[in-house]
Amino acid sequence: MSAPSGGAVARIPFTELQALLQGIFERHGCSQAVAQVLASNCASAQRDGAHSHGIFRMPGYVSTLASGWVNGRATPQVSDLAAGYVSVDAGGGFAQPALAAARELLVKKAQAAGIAVLAIHNSHHFAALWPDVEPFAEQGLIALSVVNSMTCVVPHGGRKPLFGTNPIAFAAPCAGHPPIVFDMATSAMAHGDIQLAAAAGQPLAAGIGVDSQGDPTTDAKAVLNGGALLPFGEHKGSALSMMVELLAAGLTGGHFSWEFDWAQHPGAKTPWTGQLIIVINPGLGAGRPFAERSRVLVEQMQAAGLTRMPGERRYREREVAEREGVAITEQALQGLKALLG
């Protein structure tokens, strides 16, 4: 995930990229508050080398906003339902502003009760999931989040797409180290990475997708054009994907991956689904401090021969970006400026 491919690469300050993206979001119909949250998320993904969820997503955001499918000015409605339960109606807008609106209350509840749940519905999520959970770990909390997406994955043993890529993200504090963070699709490959492979003309590994006839294929374009992804690990990934549907949509009141139709909104790209976030206060647990226990586990994993921890590559990319600027091709930079108008 070092430098993005596709021509000469420029390095620009993170704050400059963030301001540029915020301007684009505002130019295309987002309120200042929504634009600020989305720009921070997208710029963070680009900074950390997660190119399939960085500026690559901006044309999709713009076309979605233009289609009228998503409300870029929605004001999330936060409901305090119980000692450890918060619900947010995102108002047909994006999930990240809904999380931002509920974050303070969620943290307060988790710190007091030991655990708290945030259920977001009527929302769109079109970004990396790890930025949603990493800030909690930076506060010393444990966080787990799931979000479902549009139908594009065939359940193991099935014959047609039903689930979304349905990612799971986890973050935990670790003494003496950055937070332990992972973000993984329950499909064999993230949908954004399929799009990147198709654009680059790169073949896929076997076992990732099928074509429109349901036959195995290594052609990324065939997967995107009427085909579908497969779950990772066959029945195991399929079971996790089902779990995500139940937690992110069934529990929150959001749409299952097949329960929305954007046919009347040409250009729409963002799934209209739901998200669940569980936050735990490890300070209420028994025994040694949790962050110290995390450190012990990390050191044992390294002693076992593991050379890269989950999230470590992102942290390396972030360190370089903070020192030298965020990597972006000149072509992509000009494309962003064109979107700004």
N, C-alpha and C positions, 0 to 999 in steps of 0.2 A: 504494500500500500504506500510506497514511498511517493514518487512524483506521478501525477496524472499523465496519461498518455495522450498524444495528439498534438504535436507541435512544440514550439518553444515554450518554456515554462517561466512564468514570472513569480516573484514573491512579493506579496503585499501584506501590510500589517493587518492583524485580525480585526482590530476596531474599524479599519477602513473597509474591509470586506463586509463586516456586519452592517455598517452604515449604508453601503451600497445595496445590500439585500433588503434592508428595512425600507429604503426608498422605493425599491421595486414593488414590494408588497403594498406599500401605501399608494403607489401610482396605480395599482391594479385593484383597488377597492378595499383594502384592509384598514381598519382603524389603527391609530398609532400604537395602541397597547398590543393588539394582535400582531402587528407587523414586527414589533420589537421582540416578542417571544419567538416568533417563527424565524426571524433573521438570526437570532442567537443560536437556535437549534441547528439551522442549516449551515451557518458559518463554523460552528463547533465540529460538525461532521466533516466538513472540508478540511479544517485545521488538523483533525486527528487522522486523516487519511482514509476515512470511510466514504470513498468517492461515490459509491452507489446511492448514498443518502445526502450528499453535499449539494453543490451547485448544479449537479446533474438533474436535480429535482425541480429546479426553478421553472423551466418551461411548463412542466406539469402543474405546478402551483398556479401559474399565470393562466393557462388554458382552463383550469378548473374554476378559477374565480370568474373568468369571462363567461363561462357556461351557465353561471347562476346556480350551480349545484351546491356550493358551500357558501355560508354567510361569513364573509371576512370581517364583519363588524359586530358579530354576536357578542353579547354580554353573558357570560356563564352565570347560572343561578345555583348557588351553593346551599345545600340543605344539611343541617346538623341533625342527623336522625337518631343517634344513640351515642353512648359513651365511647364506643370505638368504631363508629360508622359515619362516613360522610358521603353524600351523593351530590353529583353535579350534573345538571342539564346543560350541555354545551351549546344549546340553542341552534343546532345545525352548523356550528362553527368547528374550529379545530380543537383537538384534544389538549394540546399543550397549554393554551391560555386557560382552559378549564382546570388543569392541574395547578397552574400558577395561582389561580384564584382561590384554590382550596388548600394550598401547600401549608400555610401557617397554621390553620386549624388542624390539619392532618398531623403535623408534627407535634402540636400541643397535646392532641389526644393520645398519640403513640407514646409520648414521654410520660404521660400521666397513667395510662391504663396498661402500658407494656406492649400493646399492639393496636393498630387501627387500620381500617380499610377505607379506600377511596374508590367509589364506583362512578365512572363517567359514562354517560349515554348521550345519544343524539349528537355524536361527535365524529370527526374525521381525523385519521392519523395517517400521515404520509411521510414519516421520517424515521430516523434511527430511534430505537427504544432506549438505549443505554443513557442518553442525556436526561431521561426522565428519572432514572434511579440513582445515578452517580452522586448528585448533590446530597441525597439523604445519607449516604455512606460518609461523605465529607463531614457531616454533622454527628457522626458516631452511631448512626442507625443502620439497620439492615432493611433493604427494600427489594421487593419482588413485584414485577409488573408483567401483565399479559395483555395483548391486544389482538383482535381478529381482523381480517381484511377481506378483500373481495375473493369470490370463488375462483380458484385457479389450481387447486391441489386435489388429486384423486386419492381418496382414502385407500389404505392398503386392502386389497381384495375387491375394491370397487371398480366400476367401469366408466364413471364420469366424474368431472370435478365437483367438489362439494365444499371443502374447507378452503380457508385462505392460507397464506404462508405462516400466519399465526405465531409471531415471535414471542419469546420469553426472555426477560432481562432480569438480572440479579446483581445486587451491589452490597458489599459488606466492608466495614472498616478493617484495616490491618495495621498494627503498630509498626512503625518504622518503614512502612511501604505505602504507596498509593492505594486507594481502595481496590478491592478485588471486584472486578466488573466483567460480566459477560452478557452478550446480546445475541441470541441465535434464533433463526427461523426454524420452525418445525418441519418445513419443507427441505428437500435435499439441497436446495440452493435458494438464496434470497431472490425475489422477483427482480429487484433492481440490478443484481449481478447478472441475471439472464439478459436483461436489456443491454447492459454494457457489453456482454459477450456477443450479442446479436449485432450491435453497432460496429464492433471491432472485427466481425467475421470470424470469431474464435469458436472452435468446437467445444461442446460440453463433454464432461466425462460420462461414461455409461451409468445408467441408474438414476439420472436426474429428472428426465422428462419423457413425455410421449407426444406423438404428433396428433393431428386431428382424427386419425383413425384409431387412436389408442395404442399404436405400435411404438416401441422404444425408439428414441432418436437422440442423436448428439448434436442436432441442428437447433441452435437457440431460437432462430426465427420460426422454425416449425413449432416449437413450444409456445411461442407468443401468438402465432397465427392459427388459433383454433385448437392447439394442443394444450398440455397441462403439465404441471410439476408433479413429482412424486414426493411422499414424505420421506424424511431421512430414517434410516434404520427400520424400514418396512413397517411392521405392526407397532413397533415401539414409538416411532415418530408420529404415526397415525393416532395412537392413543393420546399422546400429548397434545396433538392438534385438536382432538375432540375436547380435551380438558380446557383448552384455551377458549374454544367456542362457548362452553358452558360458563366459564368464569367471566370472560370479557363481554359476552352478549347475554347469555341466559340469566346470569345473576344481576348484571347492571341495568338491564332493561334496554340494552343496545340491540342493534340488528345482528342476526346471524349473517355469515358471509354471503348467503344466497338470498337474503330477505330485502334487498334493495335493487332498484332498477334505474340505472342512469341513462337509459336509451334516449330519453327526451332531453338530455343535456350533453350534446356533442362536445368533446374536449374534456369532459370530467375524468379525473384520474384518482381522486382521493376516496377510499372506501368509507362508507357511512356506517360505522359499527359502534363498538364500545371498548372500554379499557378498565381494567381493575389493577389497583396498586395496593399492596400490603406492606405496611411499615412496622418494624419491630424495634423496640428499645431494648438492646441487649444488656443495658446497665442494671436491669431488674433480675437478671439471671443469677444462678448460684455459681460459686467457684471463682476461678481466676477471670480477670477482665476479658471480655470477648475478643477485643482487638489483639490482645496478647496471644490468645488461642489461635487466632487467624495467622499470626506471625509464625507460630510453631508449625502450623500446617504448611504454610508456604515454604518454610525452610526444609521440611521433610520432603516436600514435592521436588524441590530443587536437588536435594541430596539423592533422590531416586532417579535423577537424570533429566528432569524436566528443564528445558532451557528457556522456555517462554511461558509466562503465566497469562491467564486470561486478561485481556485489556492492556497487556504490556506494550504491544505494538502501537496502540493508540497513544499511550503515554510518550513513547519515543518520538512519534510524529509530532505530538503536541510540543514537546521540548524544542524540536528543531524549528517549528513554526513560530514559537514565541521568540526564538533567537533571530531567525532569518526572515520570517514572514510566512504567510500561508501560500502553499504551492497551487498555482492555477495556470493553465495554458493561456497564452495570449489570445487564442481564438475564443476560449470560453469567457475571458474577461471582456472581450469586445461584444460577445453575445449578451452578457449581463448588462452592459451599458446600453445596448440596443433595447433591451426590455425596459430599461428605465425611461427611455423615450426622450 
